[in-house]
């Protein structure tokens, strides 16, 4: 099986790296001074964006940097320890020395995957690749299709969520605008009412004055 698993799952590398981005910044970058200087020179870590850091890691993984490949695989698998334990338990049912299995049969593969039906299709696919589970190629293809379908559903849900959030923000903005307009016109109406009342009071005074003048003349 291919020693470096990352070229065959290129589009998924960002997802793998994002899952361990904290470890990359706090552990690997701070520990490997040569790696840091080679790719980022003397720039301080707090001036690097996570996107440019992960872009370097992706490039190095695809180039086959052995130490980095091993570090990323180990750290990602460690983050998914529950999945590792489940795989190990199921593979042990096939052969107690499961690391020595050359290739699982289709039937063994389907039984194993059936027991992982409650797991994320993406995580099962990525785990199988980077941890070199010996599935037949046809099984890997089915895993890839299931992972892509799950990813598409996640993206659609995320897009719908963002659309809902945008709509909610727009509704909130419109409500604020309506409130401002209401306050503005209520203030304007109050001003008109005050002027109206002032004019009425002035007219009443004029009428009283005219009435008094007429009374004196009669």
C-alpha positions as CSV (number, residue, x, y, z in Angstrom):
1,X,0.0,0.0,0.0
2,X,1.2,3.5,-0.7
3,X,3.5,4.8,2.0
4,X,2.3,8.4,1.9
5,X,-1.5,8.3,2.1
6,X,-2.0,12.0,1.4
7,X,-1.7,12.3,-2.4
8,X,-4.7,9.9,-2.8
9,X,-6.9,12.1,-0.6
10,X,-5.6,15.5,-1.7
11,X,-9.0,17.3,-1.5
12,X,-9.5,16.1,2.1
13,X,-6.1,17.3,3.5
14,X,-7.4,20.7,4.6
15,X,-10.1,19.0,6.7
16,X,-7.5,16.7,8.3
17,X,-5.2,19.7,9.1
18,X,-8.0,21.8,10.4
19,X,-8.9,19.1,12.9
20,X,-5.4,19.3,14.4
21,X,-4.6,23.0,13.7
22,X,-4.2,23.8,17.4
23,X,-1.6,21.0,17.8
24,X,0.2,22.3,14.7
25,X,0.6,25.8,16.1
26,X,1.3,24.9,19.8
27,X,3.3,21.7,19.3
28,X,4.8,21.1,15.9
29,X,5.7,24.7,14.8
30,X,7.2,25.6,18.2
31,X,9.2,22.3,18.4
32,X,10.6,22.1,14.9
33,X,12.7,25.3,14.6
34,X,14.2,24.3,11.3
35,X,10.8,23.7,9.7
36,X,9.6,27.0,11.0
37,X,12.6,29.0,9.7
38,X,12.5,27.2,6.4
39,X,8.9,28.1,5.6
40,X,8.3,31.3,7.7
41,X,11.7,32.8,8.2
42,X,11.8,35.2,11.2
43,X,8.1,36.1,11.1
44,X,6.5,35.8,14.6
45,X,4.0,33.1,15.0
46,X,1.2,35.5,16.0
47,X,1.6,37.2,12.6
48,X,0.9,34.0,10.6
49,X,-2.6,33.2,9.6
50,X,-3.9,29.7,10.0
51,X,-4.6,29.5,6.3
52,X,-1.0,30.2,5.3
53,X,0.3,27.8,7.9
54,X,-2.0,25.0,6.7
55,X,-1.1,25.7,3.1
56,X,2.6,25.0,3.9
57,X,1.7,21.8,5.7
58,X,-0.5,20.6,2.9
59,X,2.3,21.2,0.4
60,X,4.8,19.3,2.5
61,X,2.4,16.4,3.0
62,X,1.8,16.1,-0.7
63,X,5.6,16.3,-1.3
64,X,6.0,13.3,1.0
65,X,7.9,14.8,4.0
66,X,8.1,11.5,5.9
67,X,8.5,12.9,9.5
68,X,5.6,15.3,8.9
69,X,3.4,12.6,7.3
70,X,4.0,10.4,10.4
71,X,3.4,13.3,12.8
72,X,0.1,14.3,11.1
73,X,-1.2,10.8,10.9
74,X,-0.4,10.0,14.5
75,X,-1.9,13.3,15.8
76,X,-5.1,12.9,13.7
77,X,-5.5,9.3,14.8
78,X,-4.9,10.3,18.4
79,X,-7.7,12.9,18.0
80,X,-10.0,10.1,16.8
81,X,-9.0,7.5,19.5
82,X,-12.5,6.2,19.9
83,X,-12.6,5.4,16.1
84,X,-9.2,3.7,16.4
85,X,-10.4,1.5,19.3
86,X,-13.5,0.5,17.3
87,X,-11.5,-0.4,14.2
88,X,-8.9,-2.3,16.3
89,X,-11.6,-4.3,18.0
90,X,-13.4,-5.2,14.8
91,X,-10.2,-6.1,13.0
92,X,-9.1,-8.3,15.9
93,X,-12.2,-10.3,15.3
94,X,-10.9,-11.1,11.8
95,X,-7.4,-11.8,13.1
96,X,-6.0,-11.1,16.6
97,X,-2.8,-10.0,14.8
98,X,-4.7,-7.5,12.7
99,X,-1.6,-5.5,11.7
100,X,-0.5,-8.6,9.8
101,X,-3.7,-8.7,7.6
102,X,-2.7,-8.3,4.0
103,X,-6.2,-7.7,2.6
104,X,-9.7,-7.9,3.9
105,X,-12.3,-9.7,1.8
106,X,-15.4,-7.8,0.5
107,X,-17.5,-9.8,3.1
108,X,-15.1,-9.0,6.0
109,X,-15.1,-5.3,4.9
110,X,-18.9,-5.1,4.7
111,X,-19.3,-6.7,8.1
112,X,-16.7,-4.3,9.6
113,X,-18.3,-1.2,8.0
114,X,-21.7,-2.3,9.0
115,X,-20.6,-2.2,12.6
116,X,-19.4,1.4,12.1
117,X,-22.7,2.6,10.5
118,X,-23.2,5.1,13.3
119,X,-19.9,6.8,12.5
120,X,-19.2,9.7,10.2
121,X,-18.7,8.5,6.7
122,X,-16.0,11.2,6.2
123,X,-14.1,10.1,9.3
124,X,-14.3,6.4,8.4
125,X,-13.0,7.1,4.9
126,X,-10.1,9.3,6.1
127,X,-9.2,7.0,9.0
128,X,-9.1,4.0,6.6
129,X,-6.8,5.8,4.2
130,X,-4.3,7.5,6.5
131,X,-4.2,4.5,8.9
132,X,-3.8,2.1,6.0
133,X,-6.7,-0.2,6.7
134,X,-6.4,-3.0,4.1
135,X,-9.8,-2.7,2.4
136,X,-10.2,-3.7,-1.3
137,X,-10.1,-0.9,-3.8
138,X,-13.9,-1.3,-4.5
139,X,-14.6,-0.8,-0.8
140,X,-12.4,2.3,-0.7
141,X,-14.3,3.7,-3.7
142,X,-17.7,3.1,-1.9
143,X,-16.3,4.8,1.2
144,X,-15.1,7.8,-0.9
145,X,-18.6,8.2,-2.5
146,X,-20.3,8.0,0.9
147,X,-17.8,10.6,2.3
148,X,-18.4,12.9,-0.6
149,X,-22.1,12.6,-0.2
150,X,-21.9,13.4,3.5
151,X,-19.6,16.3,2.7
152,X,-22.0,17.7,0.2
153,X,-24.8,17.4,2.7
154,X,-22.7,19.2,5.3
155,X,-22.0,22.0,2.8
156,X,-25.6,22.3,1.9
157,X,-26.6,22.5,5.6
158,X,-23.9,25.1,6.2
159,X,-25.1,27.1,3.3
160,X,-28.7,26.9,4.5
161,X,-27.6,27.9,8.0
162,X,-25.7,30.9,6.7
163,X,-28.7,31.9,4.5
164,X,-30.9,31.6,7.6
165,X,-28.5,33.7,9.6
166,X,-28.3,36.3,6.8
167,X,-32.1,36.4,6.6
168,X,-32.3,36.8,10.4
169,X,-29.7,39.6,10.4
170,X,-31.5,41.3,7.5
171,X,-34.8,41.0,9.4
172,X,-33.2,42.5,12.5
173,X,-31.8,45.3,10.4
174,X,-35.2,46.1,8.9
175,X,-36.8,46.1,12.4
176,X,-34.1,48.5,13.6
177,X,-34.8,50.7,10.5
178,X,-38.5,50.6,11.1
179,X,-38.0,51.5,14.8
180,X,-35.7,54.5,13.8
181,X,-38.2,55.7,11.2
182,X,-41.1,55.3,13.7
183,X,-39.2,57.3,16.3
184,X,-38.2,59.9,13.7
185,X,-41.8,60.4,12.5
186,X,-43.2,60.2,16.0
187,X,-40.9,63.0,16.9
188,X,-41.9,64.9,13.8
189,X,-45.6,64.4,14.5
190,X,-45.1,65.5,18.1
191,X,-43.4,68.7,16.8
192,X,-46.3,69.3,14.4
193,X,-48.8,68.7,17.2
194,X,-47.0,71.1,19.4
195,X,-47.0,73.8,16.7
196,X,-50.7,73.0,16.0
197,X,-51.5,73.5,19.7
198,X,-49.4,76.7,19.8
199,X,-51.3,78.1,16.8
200,X,-54.6,77.1,18.3
201,X,-53.8,78.8,21.6
202,X,-52.7,81.9,19.7
203,X,-56.0,81.9,17.7
204,X,-58.0,81.5,20.8
205,X,-56.2,84.5,22.4
206,X,-56.9,86.5,19.2
207,X,-60.6,85.5,19.3
208,X,-60.9,86.4,22.9
209,X,-59.3,89.8,22.3
210,X,-61.6,90.5,19.4
211,X,-64.6,89.4,21.4
212,X,-63.6,91.7,24.3
213,X,-63.1,94.6,21.8
214,X,-66.6,93.9,20.3
215,X,-68.1,93.8,23.7
216,X,-66.6,97.2,24.6
217,X,-67.8,98.7,21.4
218,X,-71.4,97.4,21.9
